[in-house]
Amino acid sequence: MSVTDFVCTNCGAALAYDPASGRLRCATCGTANEIAREGEVTEHSFAAFLEGGRGLAKLSEAALEVTCSACGATVEFEPPQVAGECPFCATRIVMQPKAADPLIAPGAVLPFGIDQRRSNELIRAWISGLWFAPSALQALATLDRVKGVYLPHWTFDAQTRTSYFGERGDRYTETEYVRDAQGRTVARQVQKVRWSSKSGAVSNAFDDLTIPATRAVNSERLAALTPWDFERLVPYQPAYLAGFQAQRYQVSLPDAFTLAKQDMEPSIRATIRRDVGGDEQRIHSMNTRYYEVAFKHVLLPVWLGAYRFEGRVFQVCVNARTGEVQGERPYSWIKISLAVLVVILVIVILANVLK
C-alpha cells in the first residue's frame, strides 16, 4: 500500500481511518473508502521463528518512523501524517523521519472503535472526578493533546506438561491433655497435618495470553485497560494506521515468551495443587515442557495523553474499544493548602460563634 492510498481521489486531501464507520474517510469532502479485508488472523509457530523461519517485514512500504529523544519510544505512521508531540512523554519530536525499519510485522489489529472527540469526553469525565488536581491536567481534555496510538502486544497459545514432586497435607485432630491455670487436667482438641509424598504430572492449555511489547506505558495501567475484544481482531493492513501512530515493539518475541511463562506459572501451580489434593500442599519441584507454542503480533488501540508537571511525566490512557480510562495524576499542593486554610478558617469562625 503506497502513500497515494491515503489521499482522497475526489479532492486530494489526506484520508484517515474513521472509527465510527470503519472506513477511510476524507475530513475535507467526506468521501469514504472501504478497507478490503484480506486473509485471516493466524498464529505463527514460535519454534519456527526461533529457527529463523519467520521473516521480517515493514508496516508498509510508505511507513515512516521517528524516535523520541526524551523517552526513546519509536513511533511509526503513514504519510501525510507527521509525528508532532511524543504521545508517551509530551516532548516535541524534532522531525527527522526515516523509512520504517523491518520488524516482525503485525499479523492482526484491533481497529479504533472510539474517536478522538469521544475519548476527550471520557477524559474530561475522569478529570472531573479527581480532587485537588492541578489546572494543567485540564489541558489533556483538548482535542490536540490526546493521540491515537496502536500499542504493540504479543499473544501466545501454548500447551504445557509439568512433572512435579511435592507433599500432600491432610488435617486431623488429636486430643491433648494439659493443665489449666488452676492446675486441673483438661482435654483440648489440637489440629495437626499429616504429610505424605506426592508426585505426578499435569497438563495446561493457554490461549491468547497477552504480553505488552511496550515499556513506554506502565504495565499495571495497561493491565487495567483490559479486557480487549480479541474476537474482533482483523488481519493487519496499513490502512488502519491512516491518521494514527503505531509504536514499534520494545520487548522482543523471545523476551515476551519468557514473561509469558512467568504468567503461566500461577495457573500451572494451581493445577498441581488440585492434583495433589488434600487440605494443604507443598510443591518442592516442577519441570514444565512447553509445546505447540504459537504467537501473534497484534496492535491494540489506545488514546494516549501525556503532560509534564513539576518535572514529571503523567499519562492518561483510554481503551479505544471499551472507553475504559486509566491514568496517573499529580496533586496540586496549592489547592490542598487552600482547602486546609478554608477548613481552619471555618473552625475558627464556628469556635467564635459558639463562645
C-alpha positions as CSV (number, residue, x, y, z in Angstrom):
1,M,0.0,0.0,0.0
2,S,1.5,3.3,-1.1
3,V,1.2,6.8,0.2
4,T,-1.4,7.5,-2.6
5,D,-3.7,5.0,-1.0
6,F,-4.3,7.5,1.8
7,V,-5.1,10.5,-0.4
8,C,-8.7,11.3,-1.4
9,T,-9.3,10.6,-5.0
10,N,-12.0,13.3,-5.0
11,C,-10.2,16.3,-3.6
12,G,-6.6,15.2,-2.9
13,A,-6.8,15.7,0.9
14,A,-5.5,13.2,3.4
15,L,-7.6,10.2,4.3
16,A,-7.8,8.9,7.8
17,Y,-9.3,5.8,9.4
18,D,-12.7,6.6,10.8
19,P,-13.6,4.6,14.0
20,A,-17.3,5.2,13.6
21,S,-17.7,3.8,10.1
22,G,-14.7,1.5,9.9
23,R,-13.6,3.1,6.6
24,L,-11.0,5.6,5.3
25,R,-12.7,9.0,5.3
26,C,-11.7,12.4,3.9
27,A,-12.1,15.1,6.5
28,T,-12.4,17.7,3.8
29,C,-15.1,16.4,1.5
30,G,-16.4,13.4,3.4
31,T,-15.5,10.8,0.8
32,A,-15.4,7.3,2.3
33,N,-13.4,4.3,1.1
34,E,-13.9,0.7,2.1
35,I,-11.0,-1.2,3.5
36,A,-10.8,-4.6,1.8
37,R,-10.4,-7.5,4.2
38,E,-7.6,-9.8,3.1
39,G,-6.6,-13.1,4.6
40,E,-7.3,-14.3,8.1
41,V,-5.9,-13.7,11.6
42,T,-3.5,-16.6,12.2
43,E,-0.9,-17.6,14.7
44,H,2.7,-18.4,13.9
45,S,4.9,-21.1,15.2
46,F,7.2,-19.9,17.9
47,A,9.6,-22.8,17.2
48,A,9.8,-21.8,13.5
49,F,10.6,-18.2,14.4
50,L,13.5,-19.4,16.7
51,E,14.8,-21.5,13.8
52,G,14.8,-18.4,11.5
53,G,11.8,-19.3,9.5
54,R,9.9,-16.2,10.4
55,G,10.9,-13.3,8.3
56,L,10.8,-9.5,9.0
57,A,8.7,-7.0,7.1
58,K,7.7,-3.4,7.2
59,L,4.4,-1.9,8.5
60,S,4.0,-0.8,4.9
61,E,6.3,0.5,2.1
62,A,5.3,4.1,2.8
63,A,5.6,4.0,6.7
64,L,7.9,6.4,8.4
65,E,9.3,6.3,11.9
66,V,10.7,8.7,14.4
67,T,12.3,8.1,17.8
68,C,11.7,10.4,20.7
69,S,15.0,11.8,22.1
70,A,13.5,12.1,25.6
71,C,11.9,8.7,26.3
72,G,13.3,6.6,23.5
73,A,9.9,5.4,22.1
74,T,9.8,4.8,18.4
75,V,6.5,5.5,16.6
76,E,5.6,4.8,13.1
77,F,3.0,6.5,11.0
78,E,1.7,6.7,7.5
79,P,2.2,9.9,5.4
80,P,1.0,12.6,5.1
81,Q,0.6,12.5,8.9
82,V,3.5,13.9,11.0
83,A,4.7,12.7,14.4
84,G,4.5,16.1,16.2
85,E,4.5,15.6,20.0
86,C,5.5,12.4,21.6
87,P,2.4,10.7,22.8
88,F,4.2,9.0,25.7
89,C,6.1,11.9,27.3
90,A,4.7,15.1,25.7
91,T,8.1,16.0,24.3
92,R,8.1,17.8,21.0
93,I,9.7,15.5,18.5
94,V,12.3,17.0,16.2
95,M,11.1,15.8,12.8
96,Q,13.8,13.6,11.2
97,P,11.6,10.8,9.9
98,K,13.1,7.8,8.1
99,A,11.7,4.8,6.3
100,A,10.5,2.3,8.9
101,D,12.9,-0.5,9.5
102,P,11.8,-4.1,9.0
103,L,10.4,-5.8,12.1
104,I,8.1,-8.7,12.9
105,A,5.1,-7.2,11.1
106,P,1.8,-7.2,12.9
107,G,-0.5,-10.1,12.0
108,A,-3.6,-8.5,13.4
109,V,-5.1,-5.2,14.6
110,L,-8.0,-4.2,16.7
111,P,-9.2,-1.0,14.9
112,F,-10.1,2.1,16.8
113,G,-13.7,2.0,17.8
114,I,-13.8,5.3,19.7
115,D,-13.0,8.5,18.0
116,Q,-10.9,11.4,19.4
117,R,-13.9,13.5,20.4
118,R,-15.4,10.7,22.5
119,S,-12.0,10.0,24.1
120,N,-11.8,13.6,25.2
121,E,-15.3,13.4,26.7
122,L,-14.2,10.3,28.7
123,I,-11.1,12.0,29.9
124,R,-13.0,15.1,31.0
125,A,-15.3,12.9,33.0
126,W,-12.3,11.2,34.6
127,I,-10.7,14.6,35.4
128,S,-13.9,15.9,36.9
129,G,-13.8,13.1,39.5
130,L,-10.3,14.0,40.7
131,W,-9.9,16.0,43.9
132,F,-7.1,18.6,44.1
133,A,-5.9,18.0,40.5
134,P,-3.7,20.8,39.1
135,S,-5.3,23.0,36.5
136,A,-2.6,21.8,34.0
137,L,-4.5,18.5,33.9
138,Q,-7.4,20.2,32.1
139,A,-5.1,20.6,29.0
140,L,-5.5,16.9,28.4
141,A,-9.1,17.5,27.6
142,T,-8.3,19.5,24.5
143,L,-8.5,17.6,21.2
144,D,-4.9,18.2,20.1
145,R,-3.3,16.8,23.3
146,V,-4.6,13.2,23.1
147,K,-3.1,11.0,20.4
148,G,-4.4,7.8,18.9
149,V,-1.6,5.2,19.2
150,Y,-1.6,1.5,18.4
151,L,0.4,-0.2,21.1
152,P,2.3,-3.4,20.3
153,H,1.4,-6.7,22.1
154,W,2.3,-10.3,21.7
155,T,-0.2,-13.1,22.3
156,F,0.7,-16.7,22.9
157,D,-1.1,-20.0,22.7
158,A,0.6,-23.0,24.4
159,Q,0.2,-26.5,25.7
160,T,2.2,-27.4,28.8
161,R,3.1,-30.6,30.6
162,T,4.5,-30.3,34.1
163,S,6.0,-33.0,36.2
164,Y,6.2,-32.2,39.9
165,F,7.3,-33.5,43.3
166,G,5.6,-32.3,46.5
167,E,3.7,-33.3,49.5
168,R,0.0,-33.6,50.4
169,G,-1.2,-32.5,53.8
170,D,-4.3,-33.9,55.4
171,R,-5.6,-32.3,58.5
172,Y,-6.7,-34.3,61.5
173,T,-7.3,-33.6,65.2
174,E,-5.8,-35.1,68.3
175,T,-6.8,-34.9,71.9
176,E,-4.2,-33.5,74.2
177,Y,-4.3,-33.1,78.0
178,V,-2.9,-30.0,79.6
179,R,-3.2,-28.3,83.0
180,D,-5.2,-25.1,83.2
181,A,-4.5,-22.1,85.4
182,Q,-6.0,-23.9,88.4
183,G,-3.8,-27.0,88.0
184,R,-6.6,-29.2,86.7
185,T,-6.0,-31.6,83.8
186,V,-8.2,-30.6,80.9
187,A,-8.6,-32.0,77.3
188,R,-8.3,-29.9,74.2
189,Q,-8.6,-30.7,70.5
190,V,-5.4,-29.8,68.5
191,Q,-5.4,-29.7,64.7
192,K,-2.4,-31.3,63.0
193,V,-1.4,-32.1,59.5
194,R,-0.2,-35.5,58.2
195,W,2.2,-35.1,55.3
196,S,2.8,-37.6,52.6
197,S,4.9,-37.5,49.4
198,K,3.2,-36.9,46.1
199,S,4.4,-36.7,42.6
200,G,2.8,-36.6,39.2
201,A,2.3,-34.6,36.0
202,V,-0.4,-32.2,34.9
203,S,-1.3,-30.5,31.6
204,N,-2.5,-26.9,31.0
205,A,-3.6,-25.1,27.9
206,F,-3.2,-21.4,27.3
207,D,-5.0,-19.2,24.7
208,D,-4.2,-15.6,23.8
209,L,-2.0,-15.0,26.8
210,T,-1.2,-11.3,26.2
211,I,2.1,-9.7,26.8
212,P,2.6,-5.9,26.2
213,A,5.5,-5.2,24.0
214,T,5.8,-1.5,25.1
215,R,7.9,-0.1,28.0
216,A,6.6,3.4,27.4
217,V,3.3,2.8,29.3
218,N,3.1,1.5,32.8
219,S,2.3,-2.3,32.8
220,E,-0.2,-2.1,35.6
221,R,-2.0,0.7,33.7
222,L,-2.1,-1.4,30.6
223,A,-3.4,-4.4,32.5
224,A,-6.2,-2.2,34.0
225,L,-7.3,-1.3,30.4
226,T,-8.4,-4.9,29.8
227,P,-10.4,-6.7,28.5
228,W,-9.8,-6.5,24.8
229,D,-12.3,-8.0,22.4
230,F,-9.9,-10.2,20.6
231,E,-12.7,-11.8,18.7
232,R,-12.9,-8.6,16.7
233,L,-9.3,-8.8,15.5
234,V,-8.8,-8.2,11.8
235,P,-5.9,-9.0,9.6
236,Y,-3.4,-6.2,9.7
237,Q,-3.4,-3.6,6.9
238,P,-1.6,-0.3,6.8
239,A,-5.0,1.5,6.1
240,Y,-5.9,1.1,9.8
241,L,-2.8,3.3,10.6
242,A,-4.0,6.2,8.5
243,G,-4.4,9.2,10.9
244,F,-2.9,7.3,13.8
245,Q,0.6,6.2,15.0
246,A,1.9,2.8,15.9
247,Q,4.6,2.2,18.5
248,R,7.5,-0.1,17.5
249,Y,7.7,-3.0,19.9
250,Q,10.3,-2.7,22.7
251,V,10.1,-6.2,24.0
252,S,11.4,-8.9,21.7
253,L,9.5,-12.0,21.0
254,P,11.8,-14.3,22.9
255,D,11.8,-12.0,25.9
256,A,8.0,-11.8,25.7
257,F,7.7,-15.6,25.9
258,T,9.9,-15.6,29.0
259,L,7.4,-13.2,30.5
260,A,4.5,-15.3,29.3
261,K,6.0,-18.4,31.1
262,Q,6.0,-16.3,34.3
263,D,2.3,-15.5,33.8
264,M,1.6,-19.2,33.1
265,E,3.2,-20.4,36.4
266,P,0.4,-19.5,38.8
267,S,-2.1,-21.4,36.7
268,I,0.2,-24.4,36.5
269,R,0.8,-24.3,40.3
270,A,-2.9,-24.2,40.9
271,T,-3.4,-27.3,38.7
272,I,-0.7,-29.1,40.6
273,R,-2.3,-28.2,43.9
274,R,-5.6,-29.6,42.7
275,D,-3.8,-32.8,41.5
276,V,-2.0,-33.2,44.8
277,G,-5.3,-32.9,46.7
278,G,-5.7,-32.9,50.5
279,D,-6.1,-29.9,52.7
280,E,-2.7,-28.4,52.2
281,Q,0.0,-28.8,49.5
282,R,3.7,-28.3,49.2
283,I,5.4,-28.1,45.8
284,H,9.1,-28.8,46.1
285,S,10.0,-29.0,42.4
286,M,8.3,-28.7,39.0
287,N,9.6,-29.1,35.5
288,T,7.5,-27.7,32.6
289,R,7.6,-28.6,29.0
290,Y,6.1,-26.1,26.5
291,Y,4.9,-27.3,23.2
292,E,2.6,-26.3,20.3
293,V,3.6,-22.7,21.1
294,A,2.1,-20.1,18.7
295,F,2.2,-16.3,18.7
296,K,0.6,-13.3,17.1
297,H,1.9,-9.7,16.9
298,V,-1.1,-7.5,17.5
299,L,-1.7,-3.8,17.6
300,L,-4.2,-2.6,20.2
301,P,-5.8,0.9,20.0
302,V,-5.3,3.5,22.8
303,W,-5.9,7.2,23.1
304,L,-2.9,8.4,25.0
305,G,-2.4,11.8,26.6
306,A,0.8,12.9,28.3
307,Y,1.8,16.1,30.0
308,R,4.6,17.3,32.3
309,F,4.0,18.7,35.7
310,E,6.8,19.8,38.1
311,G,9.4,17.8,36.2
312,R,7.4,14.6,36.0
313,V,5.6,13.0,33.1
314,F,2.0,11.8,33.7
315,Q,-0.1,9.7,31.3
316,V,-3.8,9.0,30.8
317,C,-4.9,6.1,28.6
318,V,-8.2,5.3,27.1
319,N,-9.1,1.9,25.8
320,A,-10.3,2.8,22.3
321,R,-12.6,-0.1,22.2
322,T,-14.4,0.0,25.5
323,G,-13.8,3.5,26.8
324,E,-12.0,2.4,30.0
325,V,-9.9,5.3,31.3
326,Q,-6.7,4.7,33.4
327,G,-4.2,7.3,34.4
328,E,-1.9,8.8,36.9
329,R,-2.4,12.2,38.4
330,P,-0.5,14.7,40.4
331,Y,-1.9,16.7,43.3
332,S,-1.9,20.5,43.4
333,W,-0.4,21.3,46.8
334,I,-1.7,24.9,46.3
335,K,-5.2,23.7,46.1
336,I,-4.7,21.3,49.1
337,S,-3.2,24.2,51.1
338,L,-6.1,26.5,50.3
339,A,-8.6,23.7,51.2
340,V,-6.8,23.3,54.6
341,L,-6.8,27.0,55.2
342,V,-10.6,27.1,54.4
343,V,-11.2,24.3,56.9
344,I,-9.2,26.1,59.6
345,L,-11.0,29.3,58.9
346,V,-14.4,27.6,59.2
347,I,-13.3,26.0,62.5
348,V,-12.1,29.4,63.9
349,I,-15.4,31.1,62.8
350,L,-17.5,28.3,64.4
351,A,-15.5,28.5,67.6
352,N,-16.0,32.3,67.9
353,V,-19.7,31.9,67.2
354,L,-20.2,29.2,69.9
355,K,-18.4,31.2,72.6
